[in-house]
Amino acid sequence: MKLLIVEDDTTTGNYIARGLREEGHAVDLMRTGKEGLIAATSNSYDVLVLDRMLPEIDGLTMLKTLRGAGNTTPVLLLTALGDVEDRIEGLHAGADDYLAKPFAFGELSARVTALARRPQALEAETVLRAGNLEMNLLSRSVTRGGVQIDLLPREFALLEHLLRRKGRVQTRTMLLESVWDIGFDPGTNVVETHISRLRAKVDKPFDRELIETVRGAGYRIAT
């Protein structure tokens, strides 16, 4: 996953970033609300870990600004303010989850993973497209250049996941967690098998490959 952490406390920010990177995530760490807002609006992230008390722009203001601009990235709000009223205020501002300081890293990591798995506002879309490939989520149908493509349920789910993140690399672990709901398993080739099957149906009969392999990273749908 690609994560953004906005935390002004150097010790806490470095602690969170180091732990998440050790778990294999790509992490950007910002120290002020202004820096965090610029990063969040300039890049695509799977989850945002946001401290409430920040210099320049406080966490709640930053969060409200993002939500007002239509940004639906899941947000885990961190704060030393643990009262119920403070949690309610944070959730009303647009936070998806709330974690009071001090916290255990294991709990933070678990909450970040859970947020990444939640359906996002993108679920409201009914048609996903890439080039001349079109997926209709209501009819559960896929066509390319007007030609009907028959997919098995898991193939459909895999293609949907990739289309929703068009242009963004999805690692093997991301796909296992999101499409199969299982953690990293070095002994399984289920991802590779299904990617191969998808390519045989979605790419090979046509003149352009849409499913790209990014060597050493994962897979993505070409933009």
C-alpha positions in Angstrom: 0.0 0.0 0.0 1.0 3.6 -0.5 0.5 5.5 2.8 0.7 9.2 3.8 1.6 10.0 7.4 1.2 13.6 8.7 2.7 13.8 12.2 4.7 16.8 13.6 6.3 14.8 16.5 9.6 13.6 15.0 9.8 10.5 17.3 6.2 9.4 16.7 6.3 10.1 13.0 9.6 8.2 12.4 8.3 5.3 14.6 5.2 4.9 12.5 6.9 5.3 9.2 9.7 2.9 10.0 7.2 0.2 11.2 5.0 0.5 8.2 7.9 0.4 5.8 9.2 -2.7 7.5 5.8 -4.3 6.6 6.5 -3.5 3.0 4.4 -0.3 2.5 5.5 2.8 0.6 5.3 5.7 3.1 5.5 9.4 2.7 6.0 11.4 6.0 5.0 15.0 6.3 5.5 17.2 9.4 2.9 20.0 8.9 -0.7 20.2 7.9 0.2 22.4 4.9 2.7 19.8 3.7 0.2 17.0 4.3 -2.5 18.8 2.4 -0.2 19.4 -0.6 0.9 15.7 -0.6 -2.7 14.4 -0.3 -4.0 16.5 -3.1 -1.0 15.8 -5.4 -0.7 12.1 -5.0 -2.9 9.0 -4.7 -2.8 7.1 -1.4 -4.5 4.1 0.0 -4.7 5.4 3.6 -3.9 8.6 5.3 -2.6 8.6 9.0 -3.3 12.1 10.3 -2.3 13.7 13.6 -5.0 16.0 14.9 -2.7 18.7 16.4 -0.5 20.0 13.5 1.3 23.2 12.8 0.3 25.6 10.0 -3.0 23.7 9.3 -4.5 21.6 12.1 -5.6 18.0 11.3 -9.3 18.6 11.4 -9.1 21.6 9.1 -6.9 19.6 6.7 -9.4 16.7 6.8 -12.4 19.0 6.2 -10.6 20.6 3.3 -9.8 17.2 1.7 -13.4 16.0 2.1 -14.8 19.2 0.8 -12.6 18.8 -2.4 -14.1 15.3 -2.9 -11.0 13.4 -1.6 -12.3 10.0 -0.3 -9.0 8.5 0.9 -9.6 6.6 4.1 -8.2 8.5 7.1 -7.0 7.2 10.5 -7.0 10.2 12.9 -4.4 10.1 15.7 -4.7 12.3 18.7 -3.8 12.7 22.4 -7.4 13.9 22.9 -9.2 10.8 23.8 -12.6 12.1 25.1 -15.7 10.9 23.4 -16.6 14.4 22.2 -13.2 14.7 20.5 -13.7 11.4 18.7 -17.1 12.4 17.6 -15.8 15.7 16.3 -13.1 13.9 14.4 -15.5 11.5 12.8 -17.9 14.2 11.9 -15.0 16.0 10.2 -14.6 13.0 7.8 -12.3 10.6 9.6 -12.9 6.9 9.0 -11.3 5.7 12.2 -9.8 7.1 15.4 -6.8 6.1 17.5 -5.8 7.8 20.7 -2.2 8.3 21.8 -0.4 6.4 23.2 -1.1 3.4 21.0 0.4 0.1 20.1 2.0 -0.1 16.6 0.3 -3.5 16.0 -3.1 -1.9 16.5 -2.3 1.0 14.2 -1.1 -1.4 11.5 -4.2 -3.5 11.8 -6.5 -0.4 11.6 -4.6 0.9 8.5 -5.0 -2.5 6.8 -8.7 -2.6 7.7 -9.3 0.9 6.3 -7.6 -0.1 3.0 -10.0 -3.0 2.6 -13.1 -0.9 3.1 -15.2 -0.1 0.0 -14.7 3.5 -1.0 -16.9 6.1 -2.6 -15.7 4.7 -5.9 -18.2 2.0 -5.3 -20.9 4.4 -6.5 -19.5 4.1 -10.1 -21.4 1.7 -12.3 -19.1 1.6 -15.3 -15.3 1.3 -15.3 -13.2 1.9 -18.4 -9.7 1.6 -19.7 -9.1 2.3 -23.4 -11.8 0.3 -25.2 -12.4 -2.0 -22.3 -15.6 -1.5 -20.4 -16.9 -3.1 -17.2 -20.5 -2.7 -16.2 -20.9 -3.3 -12.5 -24.7 -3.5 -12.6 -25.0 -6.1 -15.3 -21.7 -7.7 -14.3 -20.6 -7.7 -17.9 -17.3 -6.9 -19.6 -16.7 -5.8 -23.2 -13.8 -4.7 -25.3 -14.3 -2.9 -28.5 -17.9 -4.0 -28.3 -16.9 -7.7 -28.0 -18.4 -9.5 -25.0 -15.8 -11.1 -22.6 -16.9 -13.9 -20.3 -15.2 -13.9 -17.0 -15.4 -16.2 -14.0 -16.3 -14.5 -10.7 -12.8 -14.2 -9.3 -11.4 -13.0 -12.7 -14.1 -10.3 -12.7 -13.2 -9.3 -9.1 -9.5 -9.1 -10.0 -10.1 -7.0 -13.1 -12.5 -4.7 -11.2 -9.8 -4.2 -8.5 -7.2 -3.2 -11.2 -9.6 -1.0 -13.1 -10.6 0.9 -10.0 -6.9 1.7 -9.5 -6.0 2.3 -13.2 -2.4 3.4 -13.7 -1.5 2.5 -10.1 0.8 -0.5 -9.4 -0.9 -3.3 -7.4 1.5 -5.6 -5.6 0.9 -9.3 -5.2 0.2 -8.8 -1.5 -2.4 -6.1 -2.2 -4.2 -8.4 -4.7 -4.2 -11.3 -2.3 -5.6 -9.2 0.5 -8.2 -7.3 -1.6 -9.4 -10.0 -4.1 -8.8 -13.2 -2.1 -8.9 -11.7 1.5 -5.8 -13.6 2.5 -2.4 -12.3 3.8 0.9 -12.8 2.1 1.5 -16.4 1.1 4.8 -17.0 -0.7 3.7 -20.5 -1.6 0.7 -19.6 -3.7 0.7 -18.6 -7.4 -3.0 -17.8 -7.5 -2.4 -14.2 -8.5 -0.1 -15.1 -11.4 -2.5 -17.8 -12.5 -5.5 -15.4 -12.6 -3.5 -12.6 -14.3 -2.5 -15.1 -17.0 -6.2 -16.1 -17.5 -7.3 -12.5 -17.6 -4.7 -11.7 -20.2 -5.8 -14.6 -22.4 -9.4 -13.1 -22.4 -8.8 -9.4 -22.1 -5.6 -8.8 -24.0 -4.5 -11.5 -26.4 -7.5 -11.3 -28.8 -6.9 -7.6 -29.2 -4.2 -5.3 -30.6 -3.1 -3.6 -27.4 -2.2 -5.1 -24.0 -3.9 -3.3 -21.1 -2.7 -5.4 -18.2 0.9 -4.5 -17.5 3.6 -6.2 -15.5 5.8 -3.8 -13.5 9.0 -5.9 -12.9 9.7 -6.4 -9.3 6.6 -4.5 -8.2 3.3 -5.9 -9.4 0.6 -5.3 -12.0 -1.5 -2.4 -13.3 -4.0 -1.4 -15.9 -2.5 0.9 -18.5 -3.9 4.4 -18.7 
